[in-house]
Amino acid sequence: KHKFMVIGAATLSDDDAVQRLANGYRRAALKVKGLPIYNPTLAVEAVGFREHEGRQVGVIVTPWFMNLTILPSAADLESWVDGGTTRIGFPSGLYDFVVSDLHGVGLIGTCSLFSTMTEFTDHEAAQVAAKAVADELFQAEQPAAPPAVSRRQLFGG
């Protein structure tokens, strides 16, 4: 079963929309390759994308950054503006995303995880980190444990 979302004038399946997003960053990689911020041991990859409230959300790994990334729902497209911010709720909490217009893709929301990728020695390490973030996003916040109270303290003794 495929869900569809509108990007630009075309209607794409969720998988196609995520692939189009990754391809947008692959094109951008050609422009930054060779710069000091570029880690040549890494590749562009969309990791852990899934549907959440009509949006596709996951992690984009590139040789120069890793971002939590969200593709807008049709309703988002009516209110999101390039350069703006939006706050989106997930089971793990609220997150702020910067809205930008990615050339050839359209509006996306990003939340920076790593602004340089120099600490990753290989692509597998980046994939593990990205998958962990994507999974944690959907883990419910755990309420703080109440302080331990002894029976004596409880009854005022």
N, C-alpha and C positions, 0 to 999 in steps of 0.2 A: 504494500500500500504506500503510495507516494503522496506526500503533501506538496502543495505548490505555493510559491510566494512570488510576488511581483517585484522585479528589479528592473528599473528603467521602464521600458515599454514591453519587455518580454516577460512571460510567465515561465518560471523555471521550477523543476522539482527541487526539493531541499538539497539533495545530493549534488545536482547541477549548480545550485547557488553557491554551495561551499567550495566546489571545484573551481568555479569562476573566481571566487575570492582568492583561493590559493594561487591561481594563475595570474591574478593581478599582482600579487607579491613576487611571483617568479619573474614577471616582466620588470618590476622595480629592482630586483636583485641584479639584473644586468647593468643597471646604472650605478650601483654602489660597490660592485665587485672590485676588489683591489684597494678599497679605502681601508684605513686602519681599524674602523669599527666592524669590518666584515670578517667573520670567522669562516674560513674556507672548508672546515671540516663539517659544517652544517648545511642542511638543505631547507628549502621552504616546504612546510607541511602543515596541513590542517589536522589537529589532533583532538579527538574526543567530542566532536560536534554532535549536538542532539537538540531536539525541539524543546523549547520552554516558553509557554504562553504565546505561541504563534511566532516565535523567533528561533533562529538557529544560533546556538552559542557553543563556543569551544575555544581552543587555544591555537593561535597561529605562531608557529616556530619559523624564524628566518635566521639567516646568518648574522643579522645585526640587531635583532630584538625578539622578545617573546611577549605577546599580548593576549589577554583574555579578549575575545572578539565576539561581537554580536551582530547578526544580520537583522535588520528591522522587520517588524510585522507591517502589514498594510496600514494599520492605524498609526504606527510610529512614523511612517513616511509623511503623514499629515502635520506632524509637530516637530520632527527632528530638523535641525538646520546645521549646515556645515560650520564647524567651529564652536558649536554649542556643547552642552553636556546633558546627560540624562542619567537618572538614578533608577536602577533596575533591581528588584528584589528576587532573591533566590533562597532556597532552603537554608543556606549558610549565612545569609544576611543581605544587606543592601550594598550595592557597588555603584560607583560613579564611572560613567563611560564618556569619553570625548568623542563627539560625532565628527566624522570627516568624510569627504567625498573622495573615495579611492578611484583613480582614473580607470575607466573601463568596467567598474563594478557598481558604483553608486555609493549611497550613504551606508556607513558602517559605524559601529560604536566600538571603541577600544579602551582597555584598562591595562596599563603597563605592568608587566611582571618583571621583566629584565630589560633594561635599556641598552645594554651591550651584552654580547654573548661570549665574551672572552673566558669566562669561568667554565664553560662547557668544553670538555676535551674531545667529544665525539657526538655524532647525531643521536645515538642511542641514549646518552645521558640527557640530552635535551628532550627527547621523546618521553622518557620516564618522568621528568619534572612536569612536562606539559600534561601528561595523562593524570598525574597526581592532582594538579590544580583543577583540571576538568572534573574529576571525580569529587573532590572536596567541595566544589561549588554546590553540589546537590546533596551534601550531607547536612542534616538539620543542625542548627546551633544547639549545643548542649548547655542547659542552664547550669549556672555555677552551683557546685555542691554546697549545701548548707554546712555551716561550721559544726564540727562534732561537739556535742554537748553531753557531759556525763549526767548520770541519773541525779547525782548530788546537786549539780548546777541547775538542772531542770526544776528540781523541787526546792531550790533556794537554800541548800545546805552547805 
